[in-house]
Amino acid sequence: MVEPVLAGKTAFISGSGHNIGRAIAVRLAGLGCNVVVNGSSNETACGETAKLVEETGANALVAMGDVGDAAAFDSIAAAALDRFGTVDIVVNNAARRPHKPFLQMTDADWHGVLEVALTAAFRSSRAFLPGMVDRGWGRIVNFAGMKAIRGYFEGAPISAAKHGVWGLTKALSTEFAPKGITVNAISPGQIRNEEATEDDPKRVASIPAGFMGQPGDIAATVAFLALPDARFISGQMIAVNGGEET
Protein backbone atom coordinates (compact mmCIF):
# COMPACT_ATOMS: atom_id res chain seq x y z
CA MET A 1 0.00 0.00 0.00
CA VAL A 2 1.34 3.43 -0.96
CA GLU A 3 1.56 5.85 1.96
CA PRO A 4 -0.44 9.07 1.45
CA VAL A 5 1.85 11.81 0.19
CA LEU A 6 1.26 14.09 3.20
CA ALA A 7 1.17 11.38 5.85
CA GLY A 8 2.54 12.64 9.15
CA LYS A 9 1.89 16.29 8.33
CA THR A 10 -0.58 18.47 10.21
CA ALA A 11 -2.67 21.25 8.71
CA PHE A 12 -4.34 24.15 10.50
CA ILE A 13 -7.29 25.61 8.59
CA SER A 14 -9.08 28.63 9.98
CA GLY A 15 -12.78 28.93 9.27
CA SER A 16 -13.11 25.24 8.41
CA GLY A 17 -16.59 24.52 9.75
CA HIS A 18 -18.23 24.63 6.32
CA ASN A 19 -17.93 25.52 2.63
CA ILE A 20 -14.39 26.19 1.37
CA GLY A 21 -12.69 25.56 4.71
CA ARG A 22 -14.43 22.22 5.15
CA ALA A 23 -13.57 21.14 1.60
CA ILE A 24 -9.91 21.97 2.22
CA ALA A 25 -9.89 20.02 5.48
CA VAL A 26 -11.32 16.90 3.87
CA ARG A 27 -9.07 17.15 0.81
CA LEU A 28 -5.88 17.46 2.89
CA ALA A 29 -7.02 14.67 5.18
CA GLY A 30 -7.38 12.46 2.11
CA LEU A 31 -3.70 13.08 1.43
CA GLY A 32 -2.82 11.87 4.94
CA CYS A 33 -2.82 15.13 6.92
CA ASN A 34 -3.95 15.48 10.47
CA VAL A 35 -6.25 18.50 10.56
CA VAL A 36 -6.87 21.23 13.14
CA VAL A 37 -10.44 22.35 12.46
CA ASN A 38 -11.29 25.88 13.56
CA GLY A 39 -14.38 28.05 13.74
CA SER A 40 -15.39 31.05 15.79
CA SER A 41 -18.82 29.91 17.00
CA ASN A 42 -20.46 26.97 15.21
CA GLU A 43 -18.98 24.06 17.11
CA THR A 44 -21.52 21.64 15.62
CA ALA A 45 -20.38 22.45 12.09
CA CYS A 46 -16.72 22.10 13.08
CA GLY A 47 -17.51 18.76 14.67
CA GLU A 48 -19.09 17.62 11.41
CA THR A 49 -15.94 18.64 9.53
CA ALA A 50 -13.81 16.74 12.03
CA LYS A 51 -15.94 13.64 11.50
CA LEU A 52 -15.45 13.86 7.74
CA VAL A 53 -11.70 14.20 8.30
CA GLU A 54 -11.61 11.14 10.53
CA GLU A 55 -13.58 9.12 8.00
CA THR A 56 -10.56 9.39 5.70
CA GLY A 57 -8.40 7.77 8.38
CA ALA A 58 -6.73 11.02 9.44
CA ASN A 59 -6.83 12.57 12.89
CA ALA A 60 -8.75 15.74 13.69
CA LEU A 61 -8.78 18.30 16.47
CA VAL A 62 -11.53 20.87 16.86
CA ALA A 63 -10.01 24.09 18.20
CA MET A 64 -12.76 26.66 18.54
CA GLY A 65 -12.08 30.37 18.82
CA ASP A 66 -12.04 33.67 16.95
CA VAL A 67 -8.68 33.90 15.17
CA GLY A 68 -9.15 37.67 15.16
CA ASP A 69 -8.75 37.70 18.95
CA ALA A 70 -5.15 37.44 20.15
CA ALA A 71 -5.87 35.49 23.33
CA ALA A 72 -8.22 33.11 21.54
CA PHE A 73 -5.69 32.46 18.83
CA ASP A 74 -2.96 31.73 21.38
CA SER A 75 -5.22 29.06 22.88
CA ILE A 76 -5.94 27.59 19.45
CA ALA A 77 -2.25 27.40 18.57
CA ALA A 78 -1.35 25.89 21.93
CA ALA A 79 -4.02 23.22 21.55
CA ALA A 80 -2.82 22.34 18.05
CA LEU A 81 0.80 22.01 19.09
CA ASP A 82 -0.08 20.11 22.25
CA ARG A 83 -2.09 17.55 20.26
CA PHE A 84 0.08 17.09 17.19
CA GLY A 85 3.46 18.56 18.12
CA THR A 86 3.81 20.39 14.83
CA VAL A 87 1.78 22.28 12.27
CA ASP A 88 3.26 21.95 8.79
CA ILE A 89 0.53 23.49 6.62
CA VAL A 90 -1.32 26.70 7.49
CA VAL A 91 -4.39 27.76 5.52
CA ASN A 92 -5.66 31.21 6.48
CA ASN A 93 -9.22 30.94 5.23
CA ALA A 94 -11.29 32.80 7.86
CA ALA A 95 -12.70 36.18 6.87
CA ARG A 96 -15.42 38.72 7.58
CA ARG A 97 -17.11 40.52 4.70
CA PRO A 98 -19.49 43.18 6.02
CA HIS A 99 -20.78 45.76 3.56
CA LYS A 100 -21.30 49.35 4.57
CA PRO A 101 -20.80 52.73 2.90
CA PHE A 102 -17.36 54.04 3.75
CA LEU A 103 -18.57 57.22 5.46
CA GLN A 104 -20.71 55.13 7.81
CA MET A 105 -17.90 52.84 8.90
CA THR A 106 -16.71 52.85 12.49
CA ASP A 107 -13.31 51.93 13.88
CA ALA A 108 -14.89 48.68 15.06
CA ASP A 109 -16.06 47.87 11.52
CA TRP A 110 -12.57 48.48 10.18
CA HIS A 111 -10.62 46.59 12.81
CA GLY A 112 -13.09 43.71 12.93
CA VAL A 113 -12.31 42.86 9.30
CA LEU A 114 -8.56 43.44 9.46
CA GLU A 115 -8.11 41.38 12.62
CA VAL A 116 -9.63 38.27 11.03
CA ALA A 117 -8.49 38.59 7.42
CA LEU A 118 -5.00 40.06 7.90
CA THR A 119 -3.77 40.08 11.49
CA ALA A 120 -4.85 36.47 12.03
CA ALA A 121 -2.68 35.44 9.06
CA PHE A 122 0.23 37.22 10.74
CA ARG A 123 -0.47 35.47 14.03
CA SER A 124 -0.78 31.99 12.56
CA SER A 125 2.39 32.43 10.53
CA ARG A 126 4.29 33.67 13.57
CA ALA A 127 3.00 30.80 15.70
CA PHE A 128 3.75 27.92 13.33
CA LEU A 129 6.71 29.09 11.24
CA PRO A 130 9.34 28.27 13.90
CA GLY A 131 8.52 24.57 13.69
CA MET A 132 8.54 24.70 9.89
CA VAL A 133 11.97 26.32 9.96
CA ASP A 134 13.26 23.63 12.33
CA ARG A 135 12.03 20.89 9.99
CA GLY A 136 13.03 22.65 6.77
CA TRP A 137 9.55 22.22 5.27
CA GLY A 138 6.28 24.07 5.40
CA ARG A 139 3.37 25.49 3.46
CA ILE A 140 1.32 28.65 4.07
CA VAL A 141 -1.70 29.41 1.90
CA ASN A 142 -3.45 32.75 2.33
CA PHE A 143 -6.65 34.02 0.75
CA ALA A 144 -6.95 37.21 -1.26
CA GLY A 145 -9.96 37.72 -3.55
CA MET A 146 -10.94 39.07 -6.94
CA LYS A 147 -13.24 41.79 -5.72
CA ALA A 148 -10.78 42.72 -3.01
CA ILE A 149 -8.00 43.25 -5.51
CA ARG A 150 -10.23 45.20 -7.91
CA GLY A 151 -11.84 47.21 -5.13
CA TYR A 152 -14.80 46.05 -3.09
CA PHE A 153 -17.86 48.33 -3.39
CA GLU A 154 -18.84 49.39 0.14
CA GLY A 155 -16.13 47.06 1.43
CA ALA A 156 -13.06 49.24 1.98
CA PRO A 157 -11.73 47.21 4.94
CA ILE A 158 -12.06 43.97 2.93
CA SER A 159 -10.03 45.39 0.07
CA ALA A 160 -7.45 46.83 2.45
CA ALA A 161 -7.13 43.56 4.36
CA LYS A 162 -6.80 41.44 1.24
CA HIS A 163 -4.20 43.74 -0.26
CA GLY A 164 -2.38 43.41 3.05
CA VAL A 165 -2.60 39.63 2.86
CA TRP A 166 -1.00 39.75 -0.59
CA GLY A 167 1.82 41.92 0.75
CA LEU A 168 2.33 39.57 3.71
CA THR A 169 2.41 36.61 1.33
CA LYS A 170 5.16 38.15 -0.79
CA ALA A 171 7.21 39.23 2.23
CA LEU A 172 7.06 35.83 3.94
CA SER A 173 7.85 34.04 0.70
CA THR A 174 10.98 36.11 0.24
CA GLU A 175 12.14 35.49 3.79
CA PHE A 176 11.31 31.81 4.17
CA ALA A 177 11.72 30.28 0.70
CA PRO A 178 15.40 29.57 1.45
CA LYS A 179 14.24 27.48 4.42
CA GLY A 180 12.06 25.11 2.40
CA ILE A 181 8.79 26.93 3.12
CA THR A 182 6.44 28.15 0.40
CA VAL A 183 3.93 30.95 0.92
CA ASN A 184 1.21 31.58 -1.66
CA ALA A 185 -2.18 33.25 -1.96
CA ILE A 186 -5.35 32.09 -3.66
CA SER A 187 -7.81 34.52 -5.21
CA PRO A 188 -11.14 32.69 -5.47
CA GLY A 189 -13.67 33.64 -8.09
CA GLN A 190 -17.40 33.16 -7.69
CA ILE A 191 -17.83 30.05 -5.59
CA ARG A 192 -21.13 28.33 -4.94
CA ASN A 193 -21.59 27.43 -1.30
CA GLU A 194 -22.14 23.82 -0.32
CA GLU A 195 -25.85 24.36 0.37
CA ALA A 196 -26.64 25.67 -3.14
CA THR A 197 -28.01 23.15 -5.61
CA GLU A 198 -27.48 25.23 -8.75
CA ASP A 199 -25.57 28.23 -10.04
CA ASP A 200 -26.84 31.81 -9.99
CA PRO A 201 -27.41 32.68 -13.70
CA LYS A 202 -26.62 36.36 -13.14
CA ARG A 203 -23.24 35.52 -11.67
CA VAL A 204 -22.44 32.88 -14.29
CA ALA A 205 -22.84 35.50 -17.03
CA SER A 206 -19.43 37.02 -16.22
CA ILE A 207 -17.56 33.70 -16.01
CA PRO A 208 -15.99 32.47 -19.28
CA ALA A 209 -16.08 28.85 -18.07
CA GLY A 210 -19.86 29.10 -17.94
CA PHE A 211 -20.33 27.89 -14.39
CA MET A 212 -19.58 28.89 -10.81
CA GLY A 213 -16.82 27.22 -8.89
CA GLN A 214 -17.43 24.92 -5.96
CA PRO A 215 -15.54 24.60 -2.67
CA GLY A 216 -13.76 21.55 -4.05
CA ASP A 217 -12.16 23.64 -6.78
CA ILE A 218 -10.45 25.79 -4.17
CA ALA A 219 -9.58 22.75 -2.05
CA ALA A 220 -7.88 21.12 -5.03
CA THR A 221 -5.67 24.17 -5.52
CA VAL A 222 -4.72 24.31 -1.84
CA ALA A 223 -3.94 20.59 -1.91
CA PHE A 224 -1.67 21.02 -4.92
CA LEU A 225 0.23 23.85 -3.25
CA ALA A 226 0.70 21.62 -0.19
CA LEU A 227 2.34 18.83 -2.18
CA PRO A 228 6.11 18.29 -2.19
CA ASP A 229 5.90 18.68 -5.99
CA ALA A 230 4.88 22.33 -5.51
CA ARG A 231 8.18 23.21 -3.85
CA PHE A 232 9.14 25.72 -6.60
CA ILE A 233 5.92 27.73 -6.37
CA SER A 234 6.10 30.54 -3.84
CA GLY A 235 5.14 34.18 -3.57
CA GLN A 236 2.34 33.74 -6.10
CA MET A 237 -1.32 34.71 -6.20
CA ILE A 238 -3.29 32.01 -8.00
CA ALA A 239 -6.70 33.00 -9.37
CA VAL A 240 -9.23 30.16 -9.30
CA ASN A 241 -12.06 31.83 -11.14
CA GLY A 242 -13.08 30.10 -14.37
CA GLY A 243 -11.25 32.67 -16.48
CA GLU A 244 -13.06 35.70 -15.10
CA GLU A 245 -11.17 38.97 -15.50
CA THR A 246 -9.43 40.04 -12.31
C-alpha positions as CSV (number, residue, x, y, z in Angstrom):
1,M,0.0,0.0,0.0
2,V,1.3,3.4,-1.0
3,E,1.6,5.9,2.0
4,P,-0.4,9.1,1.5
5,V,1.8,11.8,0.2
6,L,1.3,14.1,3.2
7,A,1.2,11.4,5.9
8,G,2.5,12.6,9.2
9,K,1.9,16.3,8.3
10,T,-0.6,18.5,10.2
11,A,-2.7,21.2,8.7
12,F,-4.3,24.2,10.5
13,I,-7.3,25.6,8.6
14,S,-9.1,28.6,10.0
15,G,-12.8,28.9,9.3
16,S,-13.1,25.2,8.4
17,G,-16.6,24.5,9.7
18,H,-18.2,24.6,6.3
19,N,-17.9,25.5,2.6
20,I,-14.4,26.2,1.4
21,G,-12.7,25.6,4.7
22,R,-14.4,22.2,5.1
23,A,-13.6,21.1,1.6
24,I,-9.9,22.0,2.2
25,A,-9.9,20.0,5.5
26,V,-11.3,16.9,3.9
27,R,-9.1,17.2,0.8
28,L,-5.9,17.5,2.9
29,A,-7.0,14.7,5.2
30,G,-7.4,12.5,2.1
31,L,-3.7,13.1,1.4
32,G,-2.8,11.9,4.9
33,C,-2.8,15.1,6.9
34,N,-3.9,15.5,10.5
35,V,-6.2,18.5,10.6
36,V,-6.9,21.2,13.1
37,V,-10.4,22.3,12.5
38,N,-11.3,25.9,13.6
39,G,-14.4,28.0,13.7
40,S,-15.4,31.0,15.8
41,S,-18.8,29.9,17.0
42,N,-20.5,27.0,15.2
43,E,-19.0,24.1,17.1
44,T,-21.5,21.6,15.6
45,A,-20.4,22.4,12.1
46,C,-16.7,22.1,13.1
47,G,-17.5,18.8,14.7
48,E,-19.1,17.6,11.4
49,T,-15.9,18.6,9.5
50,A,-13.8,16.7,12.0
51,K,-15.9,13.6,11.5
52,L,-15.4,13.9,7.7
53,V,-11.7,14.2,8.3
54,E,-11.6,11.1,10.5
55,E,-13.6,9.1,8.0
56,T,-10.6,9.4,5.7
57,G,-8.4,7.8,8.4
58,A,-6.7,11.0,9.4
59,N,-6.8,12.6,12.9
60,A,-8.8,15.7,13.7
61,L,-8.8,18.3,16.5
62,V,-11.5,20.9,16.9
63,A,-10.0,24.1,18.2
64,M,-12.8,26.7,18.5
65,G,-12.1,30.4,18.8
66,D,-12.0,33.7,17.0
67,V,-8.7,33.9,15.2
68,G,-9.1,37.7,15.2
69,D,-8.8,37.7,18.9
70,A,-5.1,37.4,20.1
71,A,-5.9,35.5,23.3
72,A,-8.2,33.1,21.5
73,F,-5.7,32.5,18.8
74,D,-3.0,31.7,21.4
75,S,-5.2,29.1,22.9
76,I,-5.9,27.6,19.4
77,A,-2.2,27.4,18.6
78,A,-1.4,25.9,21.9
79,A,-4.0,23.2,21.6
80,A,-2.8,22.3,18.1
81,L,0.8,22.0,19.1
82,D,-0.1,20.1,22.3
83,R,-2.1,17.6,20.3
84,F,0.1,17.1,17.2
85,G,3.5,18.6,18.1
86,T,3.8,20.4,14.8
87,V,1.8,22.3,12.3
88,D,3.3,22.0,8.8
89,I,0.5,23.5,6.6
90,V,-1.3,26.7,7.5
91,V,-4.4,27.8,5.5
92,N,-5.7,31.2,6.5
93,N,-9.2,30.9,5.2
94,A,-11.3,32.8,7.9
95,A,-12.7,36.2,6.9
96,R,-15.4,38.7,7.6
97,R,-17.1,40.5,4.7
98,P,-19.5,43.2,6.0
99,H,-20.8,45.8,3.6
100,K,-21.3,49.3,4.6
101,P,-20.8,52.7,2.9
102,F,-17.4,54.0,3.7
103,L,-18.6,57.2,5.5
104,Q,-20.7,55.1,7.8
105,M,-17.9,52.8,8.9
106,T,-16.7,52.9,12.5
107,D,-13.3,51.9,13.9
108,A,-14.9,48.7,15.1
109,D,-16.1,47.9,11.5
110,W,-12.6,48.5,10.2
111,H,-10.6,46.6,12.8
112,G,-13.1,43.7,12.9
113,V,-12.3,42.9,9.3
114,L,-8.6,43.4,9.5
115,E,-8.1,41.4,12.6
116,V,-9.6,38.3,11.0
117,A,-8.5,38.6,7.4
118,L,-5.0,40.1,7.9
119,T,-3.8,40.1,11.5
120,A,-4.8,36.5,12.0
121,A,-2.7,35.4,9.1
122,F,0.2,37.2,10.7
123,R,-0.5,35.5,14.0
124,S,-0.8,32.0,12.6
125,S,2.4,32.4,10.5
126,R,4.3,33.7,13.6
127,A,3.0,30.8,15.7
128,F,3.8,27.9,13.3
129,L,6.7,29.1,11.2
130,P,9.3,28.3,13.9
131,G,8.5,24.6,13.7
132,M,8.5,24.7,9.9
133,V,12.0,26.3,10.0
134,D,13.3,23.6,12.3
135,R,12.0,20.9,10.0
136,G,13.0,22.7,6.8
137,W,9.6,22.2,5.3
138,G,6.3,24.1,5.4
139,R,3.4,25.5,3.5
140,I,1.3,28.6,4.1
141,V,-1.7,29.4,1.9
142,N,-3.5,32.7,2.3
143,F,-6.6,34.0,0.8
144,A,-7.0,37.2,-1.3
145,G,-10.0,37.7,-3.5
146,M,-10.9,39.1,-6.9
147,K,-13.2,41.8,-5.7
148,A,-10.8,42.7,-3.0
149,I,-8.0,43.2,-5.5
150,R,-10.2,45.2,-7.9
151,G,-11.8,47.2,-5.1
152,Y,-14.8,46.1,-3.1
153,F,-17.9,48.3,-3.4
154,E,-18.8,49.4,0.1
155,G,-16.1,47.1,1.4
156,A,-13.1,49.2,2.0
157,P,-11.7,47.2,4.9
158,I,-12.1,44.0,2.9
159,S,-10.0,45.4,0.1
160,A,-7.5,46.8,2.4
161,A,-7.1,43.6,4.4
162,K,-6.8,41.4,1.2
163,H,-4.2,43.7,-0.3
164,G,-2.4,43.4,3.1
165,V,-2.6,39.6,2.9
166,W,-1.0,39.8,-0.6
167,G,1.8,41.9,0.8
168,L,2.3,39.6,3.7
169,T,2.4,36.6,1.3
170,K,5.2,38.1,-0.8
171,A,7.2,39.2,2.2
172,L,7.1,35.8,3.9
173,S,7.8,34.0,0.7
174,T,11.0,36.1,0.2
175,E,12.1,35.5,3.8
176,F,11.3,31.8,4.2
177,A,11.7,30.3,0.7
178,P,15.4,29.6,1.5
179,K,14.2,27.5,4.4
180,G,12.1,25.1,2.4
181,I,8.8,26.9,3.1
182,T,6.4,28.1,0.4
183,V,3.9,30.9,0.9
184,N,1.2,31.6,-1.7
185,A,-2.2,33.3,-2.0
186,I,-5.3,32.1,-3.7
187,S,-7.8,34.5,-5.2
188,P,-11.1,32.7,-5.5
189,G,-13.7,33.6,-8.1
190,Q,-17.4,33.2,-7.7
191,I,-17.8,30.0,-5.6
192,R,-21.1,28.3,-4.9
193,N,-21.6,27.4,-1.3
194,E,-22.1,23.8,-0.3
195,E,-25.9,24.4,0.4
196,A,-26.6,25.7,-3.1
197,T,-28.0,23.1,-5.6
198,E,-27.5,25.2,-8.7
199,D,-25.6,28.2,-10.0
200,D,-26.8,31.8,-10.0
201,P,-27.4,32.7,-13.7
202,K,-26.6,36.4,-13.1
203,R,-23.2,35.5,-11.7
204,V,-22.4,32.9,-14.3
205,A,-22.8,35.5,-17.0
206,S,-19.4,37.0,-16.2
207,I,-17.6,33.7,-16.0
208,P,-16.0,32.5,-19.3
209,A,-16.1,28.8,-18.1
210,G,-19.9,29.1,-17.9
211,F,-20.3,27.9,-14.4
212,M,-19.6,28.9,-10.8
213,G,-16.8,27.2,-8.9
214,Q,-17.4,24.9,-6.0
215,P,-15.5,24.6,-2.7
216,G,-13.8,21.5,-4.0
217,D,-12.2,23.6,-6.8
218,I,-10.5,25.8,-4.2
219,A,-9.6,22.8,-2.1
220,A,-7.9,21.1,-5.0
221,T,-5.7,24.2,-5.5
222,V,-4.7,24.3,-1.8
223,A,-3.9,20.6,-1.9
224,F,-1.7,21.0,-4.9
225,L,0.2,23.9,-3.2
226,A,0.7,21.6,-0.2
227,L,2.3,18.8,-2.2
228,P,6.1,18.3,-2.2
229,D,5.9,18.7,-6.0
230,A,4.9,22.3,-5.5
231,R,8.2,23.2,-3.9
232,F,9.1,25.7,-6.6
233,I,5.9,27.7,-6.4
234,S,6.1,30.5,-3.8
235,G,5.1,34.2,-3.6
236,Q,2.3,33.7,-6.1
237,M,-1.3,34.7,-6.2
238,I,-3.3,32.0,-8.0
239,A,-6.7,33.0,-9.4
240,V,-9.2,30.2,-9.3
241,N,-12.1,31.8,-11.1
242,G,-13.1,30.1,-14.4
243,G,-11.3,32.7,-16.5
244,E,-13.1,35.7,-15.1
245,E,-11.2,39.0,-15.5
246,T,-9.4,40.0,-12.3
